[in-house]
C-alpha cells in the first residue's frame, strides 16, 4: 500500500435474505494508490462500494472513510463518485451539471478548469439528453472530480466510450493519481485494470480471494506461451512432457507450458535455426479467469 489508509472494510458481512453478499470482507484503500476491484457478477463489488460510500450498513464488522463513519458529511465531502447507473436531467447542460456539484464542496475546481481538463468545450452548452453514451460518461467524470476529491470511486467509467475517448480518460485518471488523488476502480475491462492499477483486489462470493500488484496477480498463473518458427515436426514437440498445448498462430508455433526454459532448451538443441522466439506470460484476464474459476473462489487469499 502506498500510504495511510483512506477507506476500509473490516470483517464486513452483508446479507440480503438468504444471499450473503459480503462474507467477512477485509479491504483497504491506501493514499496515493489506484485500487482495481474486480470480480464476477454477484461477487460483492457493488455492495462493498455502497458500504464504503455510506449507502448501506454492514450487518457485522465495520467500515471507515477517512477514519470516520462513511455517512459523516465531512467524510463524504472528501470523495468523488462516478457510478455506472446515473439519472441526470436531460435538459441541463454539462456546464450547469458540473456547477451544481461544485456547490457541495468547500474548495472545488473552477468549472472551466474541469471542462478544459476533460476536453468538454464543444459539449459544455449542449443539452445533456442529446449527448452520446460516451459523452455522458465524460460529463459524469467531470461531476465526480470537480470537488477536488482525495478519494475517487469510478464504477465502469469507460462504458460506452470509443477507443480515443477511453485513452483520454485513462490519461486523466493517471494524472489525478499522480497529483495525489486515490482511486477505487471497478471495471469489466480487464485491460483497463491492467493499464491503470497499482493494486488489484479480486472478490468472489463476498470474499477477498486475491490481492496484489498486477504482476503478482499475473504470477498466479504459472503457464507461459512460447512462440517460434521451427523446422521441428509438430508431433515431436507435442510429445515433449513440458508441453500442455500446441497450435499455430499468425505463422508461428504457439506452445503453452509451465516450464518455458525447458521448452526453449529443447527447441535450441533440436533446431539450430529456430527463430522469432518470444515468451509471453499470462495476462491479467487469464489470471482473473483462473482465480475465479469453479473451486478457486473459496475465500482463501491467493496473492498479496
Phi, psi and omega in degrees: 000146188282331185191206182301151179283126179265324181215146181204150168245132184236108181051041185286132177235133176218126180239146172235095187065235180275353183269127174263106182282321175233135187234076180071040187283130170248123184209140179218154178237125183265155177297133175083009181245156169252113180259120174266120180259111186243160176165156177293168176303134180084009183284339181114005183299309183297320179296317178300315180295315181300324179288319177297328180276354182080013180278338176223159177250140174289151176283333176209162186076189180208164180236149176226144176228111186055038179076007182239170170298132181301343179273356177292133182298325180292333175283317183295329181286358178255007181238162169234149186225130172233100183269161182288320180257115184226133175247111182236155180298122181291342184272345180279158180262153179309318179299319181291320180296315180294319180298321178303315183291325180300332182293347181278340189252157182283321184222067182285168171290157171295141182302316180297326179293322178293316180299318179293318182299324183260009179055047182260012185305317183286347182254347194300329184252012176267156178291136182303323185295339182266357182284154175288169179301316179294322178294322177297322178295324177296317178296318179297324176295319176301320178293328182286327186261351188294338180276009182058056187289149171277332180224125185243127177257121181239115181254108181049058189293332187260011177301131178085358181269148174279179186299316182292317179295322179295318179298319179295319177300313180302321181293320177299317180296315178300318180297318179299316179296318179297330179278356176112359179280131174271151186224136167250118184246124169248132184203148172265351175275097185294334176293334177292313177297319181296324183281332192247331195283139165278326182216147180239134173238125182252123177256148173206128181053039175077008180240155173277114184253349176199143179207138179160184175291168178302317180296321179293322177292319177302322185293347177298330177267115184274347180289145174231162178248126175254121177253140180193167168243124185215154176271355179294143180292141180302319181297327179294313182293320181298333181280348179295136185296337182280346186273124178263320179218153181213131177199168177261139180213120176054042176081003178235159175280135180245116184246124176262128186207156172261000179224075184297325182297318179294320178297318179298318178298317179296319179298314183291324178288326184271340184212100181294343182259011179303141187214175179052045182278135177214136178244123182243132174273170180294146175272175180298324181298317180293319179296317179300316181298320182288320181296321185263006179290164183307127178098341180267335182280063185254011176087358177270123184290131188269330183211156178224000000 
